[in-house]
Amino acid sequence: MSKGKQISYSRALSELEKIIGEIESEETDLDLLSEKVKRAAYLIKYCRTRLRSTEEEVKKALSEIGEETEAAGPSEEESNGY
């Protein structure tokens, strides 16, 4: 899978877990170890970026909901003490 292609977060995480398992098993060919570590580093960076992006999107959406709720004023139930 090339670095230029967009992959899903879950697929990236799955690939990362597989690479980590291979490295931890100590069965990875020494000639491939460098490539696997580079790929793992890329996947970690990719996952962190996706997490940060998603966190910002969620914060923005929640902020917009809060602003809409404040602009609308209290609901009838809130006004009646329920």
Steps between C-alpha positions, in 0.01 A plus 500: 500500500657827396524802724308713250175304528243596761422210732247469777606549859399146591698352211807706592471392863460137397808517278696668780401228747610235251839666450551534876414134546750400231774712655429373852505139384862551398431307180532806277779472250772750585496632144128583532515640853589853390210513252255367758613757757466780242152381407403476867624856560293622204190320627543643851525852357199436274287368788595793726408746226164330443428499875583871534290585197203301629535656845489850348195411290317365805589807709378728221173309465439505876581870513250570222233299683569698818476831315169398339360392836602827667352705215169316524469570872374258763254233398149495645601217735803695622284810557252300708776347712488149354 
